[in-house]
Amino acid sequence: MKKLFLSIALFSSLFMASCGGDKKEGETTEGAATVADLVAGEYDLTAGGLPFVIKAPNDPAITSPVAGSYELKCSELFQMQINEGAGDLELVKSDIKTNEVFKFKRFIAEEANGVFYESEFQGKPSFHFFVVQKIGSSVYEIQDNKAKQFTEEETKAMFESAKSIKAKA
């Protein structure tokens, strides 16, 4: 069942990525020019079903879980997927390095609870992140929306945002 879900998710990601427009490095569509602009405020996500707060550019829209995955979206430049999971970062790093679709290039940042990395997709640079956060007794896996292509700076902003997640006080 897990292989079927992963196959469907991979196919959907490839299909959606191939439908996106070309965006040049550094080009933004909504006026946010820096990482600081993209993680300016702190927002409570409990109303959307997630028991934590996050730094983000604006109040994020949260899509109810589809196949256990929440989608957090602030703009076309800022989209994440959040799942409860095992949080096995070493396994994820191994999968990243051996991915045949998003061909691994380098880790830009490796931290205790996450990675920010560059890969190649259809001959072009592609930036991604994966962060593990433990909130109470639950483990959350946060990553970029693979169906979209983001610049390095946009992905870095989402990586920083995912690392900012903390339990609601």
Order of alpha helices (4+ residues) and beta strands (2+ residues): alpha-alpha-beta-beta-beta-beta-beta-alpha-beta-beta-beta-beta-alpha-beta
